[in-house]
Amino acid sequence: MEVKELNQNKHKVTNQSKKESINKKKMSYKKQKQVWGWIFVSPWVIGFLVFFLYPLLQSFLFSFYNVKPTKNGLVTTYVGLDKYKEALFVHESFLRTLTESLLEALINLPILLIFSLLIAVLLNTEFKGRTVARALFFIPVIFNSAAITTAMGGGEALREVMETAGIGVLSRAFDLESFLINANINETFVTFIAGTIEKIYVIITFSGVQILIFLAGLQSVPGHLYEAAKIEGATSYEMFWKITLPMVSPLLLTASVFTIVDSFLRSPVTDLMTEAFNLQNYGLNASMSWLYFATNMILLAIVLGIISRGVFYYDE
């Protein structure tokens, strides 16, 4: 009996030691991921500290000063929050433009995310010419902003020519907005849908990166999940909501950050800041920049806080 008890104790000790070694390996693997993460991020961190940190702090200080350029350099006079008040309440269009940019970012975010995800799902299926179709959706990202502006201007000019020639009569024969309103659909919802359809070119133009992000996520979804779901009799609709969407949900955070930042970079607020800088009103330019930055960060924090609640991580 004593020999059996000794053998059982030895067996327990060996099992315990094996578990401890496995836990150590898991911890070391996590540490390895952290180390490699810092290695990949280090170029950006070094670049930020060397090239960006000092101008950032200087800009923050300038927002509290009246800065005037002279032959001998810059003359600064402390004015407290006056430059912020000037940007918000004295400047004729900054607050209005900032508010419009914020609302546009909020409206465009769900539209771009939904459109990008649906297109990525379609492009992930097997069909002839799939590579060409993927390239077509990503081509606007490769073009520079000047080329896109010219193309959009050309499209508007072409539409005007068609309207003048009477070709647009067919497009006016069926008024979608009036049809939906007459069908007793909420007018606010109808206006939103009609506005989205009118902006379809803009949506396609600025959704290339998001489509690429979702497409990469879809291709990393384990195929055995879909095979098991098919065996269980799940439909394509059920597989999308139960497998596809949860598996790509972490990428919603990445796509949301890119969409919001990209929307703010294209905002007319940047033109107002450039105008203040060109007028050598550096204090006003700095205060506008920090108000713009704070608005962007607040919106990002709110959106990411909401989306992160529904994110599913497969490894956890």
N, C-alpha and C positions, 0 to 999 in steps of 0.2 A: 504493500500500500504506500509506503514511504517513497519507494522508487517511482511509482506512478505519479505521486504528487510532485516529486522533483521534476519529472519529465514535463508535467503540465505547466509548472511554474517557468521552466526553461522555454517552453513553447510560447507562453504569454510574453515573456521578456523579449524573445526574438521578434514576435509580432509587433510589440510596442516599439522596438528599435527600428523595425522596417517602416512603421508609420512615421516615426520621427525623421528618418532619413528622407522619406517621400515629402514630408512637410518642408524640410530644409531645401530640397530640390525645387519645390514650388516657390518658396520664398526667393531662392536664388534666381529663378526664372523671372519672377516679377522685378527683381532688382536689375536683371539684365535688360528687361524691356525699358525700365526707367532710364538706365544709363544710355541705351541706344536712342531713346527719345531725346535726351539732353544733347547727345552728339548731333542729331539731325537738326535740332533747334539752335545749336550754338552759333552757326554763321549769322542767323538773324539777330540773336542776342548781342553778339559782338558788334555787328553793324549798327544796331540801335544805340549801344553805349558809346561807340566811337563817333558816329556821324549825326545822330538824331537827338540824343539826350540834351546836349547843351542848347541847340536851337529851340527845343521844346520848352526848357526852363526859361530861356530868354524871352520867348513869345509870351509865356505866362506872366512874367514880370512886366513886359511892355503893355499888357492889357490894363494895368493899373497906373500907367503913366501917359502923359502927353508928350509924345516923342517928335522932336523937330530936327530935321537934318540941317547941318551947317557946314561950312568949309572945314572946320576943325573936327567934325564928327557929329555925333548925335547928342542933342540937349534934351534931357528928360526932366519932367516936372510931375511929381506925384499928384494924382487926382482921385485916387480911390476907385470907387465904382462908377465914376462919371462916364467912362467909355462904354461900360455895359449898358448904362441907362440911355446913352446916346444911340447905341445900336438897336435897343428894343423900342424906345419911345420917341426918339428924335428922327432917326433915319426913316426916309419916306417909304421904303419897301422891304427892309430886312425882315421884320417880324412877320409880315404877310407872306413873303417868299419862303421863310423857314417853316411856317405853319402849312403852307401848301405842299412843300416838299415832304413834310412828315406825314400828311394825309395820303399823298401819292405813294409813299413807301409802304404804308399800311395796306393800301388797296392792292398794290402790285404784288406784294409778298405772297398772299395765298393763290393769286392767279398764276404767277410764275411757277410756284412750287407744284401746284396741281397739274398744270400744263406740262411741265418738265418731266414729272413722274410718269404721266400717261404716255408721253412720247417715248420715254426711255423704255417702258414696258413693251411698246410696239416695236421699237428698234431692237429689242432683245430677242424677239421671235425670229425664227428662220424663214427667210423669203429671198427671192432673187433680187439682187441689187441692194442688199442690206447695207453694204459698205458705202455705196454711193449715197444712200439716204442719210446715213450717219454723218457723212462729210458735209452734206447740204445744210444740216442743222447747225454744224459747227463753223461753217464758213464765215458767218457774220462776226464771230469772235476774232477771227484772224484779221479781218479788215480793220483798218484804223478808223477813228471817229470821223475824220474828214470824209472818208470814202462812204461811210454809212450815211452821213448827213447829205452828201451829194445824191446818193441813191434814193433816199427818202424824198428829197426835193424833186428829183426826176420823176418819181412815182406820183407825187402830188401834181406836177405839171401835166403828166400823161392823163391823170384822171380829169383834170380841167379840160384838156383837149377833147377827151371822149364825151364829156358832158356837153361841151359846145357843139360837137358834131351830132348830138342827139343819141349817141350810143348808150348813154346812161338812163334812157327811158325805161329799158327793161329792168334795171336795178330798182327803179322807183315804182315799178308795177306791183311789187310785193313789199309793203312796208312792215317789217317784222315788229317794230315797236308798237305800232298801232294795232296790229293783229293780236299781240299778247295782251295789250291793255283791254281790248274788246273781249278777250277771253277771260276777263275778270281776274287777271293775275296782278299782284301788287305792283303799283306803279314804280315804287322805289327799286324793286327787284328788276323790273323790266328796263329801267334806265341804266342800272348797273350792267345788265347783260348786253344792252345795245352799245354802251360805252366800251365794254370789253371787246366786242366784235369789231368796233371801229379801230381799236388799238392792236389788232391781231398782228400787224406787221411789226410793231414795237415789241410785242410779247415774244414773237419768234426771234427777233434780233437779239434780245437780251436774255435768252434762256439757254444759250449754247453750253455754257459752263455747267449749269445746273443739270442739264440732260446728261452731260458727260459724267458728272458725279453720281447720279442715280444709276446710269448704265454700268459703271464700274461696280457699284454695290449689288446690282442685280446679278451680275456675272459671278459674284463671290458667294451667292446663296447656294448652300449644298443641294445638289440635285436629288439626294435620297429623300429629302423632305417632301418634294413634289411627288416622287414615286410612291411614297407611303400614303400620301393624301389621295392619289388616284386609286390605289388599291382599296382604300376605305370608302371610295365613291364620292369624293369631294368634287364639286364643280369648279370651273375656272374662277368664277366669282368668289366662291368660298376660299379658294387657295390664295387669291389676291389679298383678301382681308385678314386671313389667318396666318399666312406665311410671308408673302411678298412684302406687304406694308410693315409688319413688325420687324422683318429682317433689315429693311432699308431705313427704318426709323432713325437710327443714329446719324445717318447722312442728312436727315432733315435739318439738324443743327448746323452742319457745315454749309448746306445750301442756303439756309436762312441768313447766316452771317454774310456770305458772299452777296446775296441779293440785296440786303439792306445797305451794306457798304457801297456796293456798285450803284445803287439808286441814289445815295447821297453824293457820290462822286460826280454823277451826271446832273446834279441839282443846279438851278440858276443861282443858288446862294454862293457858289464858288465864284461866279462872275462878279457878284457884289463885293466879295472879299478882295478879288483882284483889282477891282475899281478903286477901293479904298487904299490899297497898297500903291497903285500907280499915282494916286493923289498925294502920296507920302504921308498919309494919315496912319502911321504904323500902330498907334495905340488902338484906333478903331478897328483896324484890320485884325489885330491880335484878339480883341474882345469878341469880334464876330467869329473868329476861328474857334475860340474856346466855347462859345455858346453853341456853335454848330457841332463841335465834338461832344459836348455834354448831352445834347439832344440825341445824337447818334448812339451814345453809350447807354442812355436810359432806355431807348427803344430796343436796343439789342438785349439788355438785361431782362426787360419785360417779355419779349418774344421767346428768348431762350429759356426763361423760367417756366413759361407755359408749355413749350414744346418738350422740354426735358422730362416733364411728368409722365409723358406717354411713350418715352423712348424705351425700347426693349434691347437688351444686350445678350446676344446668343451665348457668349462665353461665361456669363455669370449665372 
